[in-house]
Amino acid sequence: MIFRQLTLFALLPFITLGCSANESEVDFVQKYIETSEVFISYDIPVYRAADVTKKNVVSDAIYKSSLAKLFSMYAYEQQFPEKYVVEDHTDPKNFFGYCWMGKFVTDYKPFAPKPSLADVEALQWLDKKRAIWSQHISKNFSKNTSVKNYCPY
């Protein structure tokens, strides 16, 4: 009994901090997605150079990392369907990173490790999003394919 009371007492500051946070959930998601965009844009050269023609350890690792990023984005969008859609909060230049990641994941899929159920959901989400991201790239950059990191869907 005393242990439970001490545990509750020890956790109380964390509970109250969590409950009284001023930052809205959508703002939190936006910050997470912006951070993901940075990491995805850093990985563009990796996605472009990765070998998608045969199974290999490096491409497997990149694939798993990409699935983790995709699943996080997918999960946030599912958690806040009325409030948050990735495309509504993304700078058009960041679609290139999404494009290269999606292209790599799709091209490497035949050689990739067997996906989990969560990965399958994220992959289905990616298939839908790739078409949307392609439209954003075409709309914003169709006249200028010399843009750095231009992604040829």
Buried (B, 14 or more C-beta within 10 A) or exposed (E): EEEEEEEEEEEEEEEEEEEEEEEEEBEEBBEEBEEBBEEBBEBBEBBEEBEBEEEBEEBBEBBEBBBEBBBBBBBBBEEBEEEBEBBEBBEEBBBBBBBBBBBBBBBBEEBBEEBEEEBEBBBEBBEEBBEBBBEBBEEBBEEEEEBEBEBEE
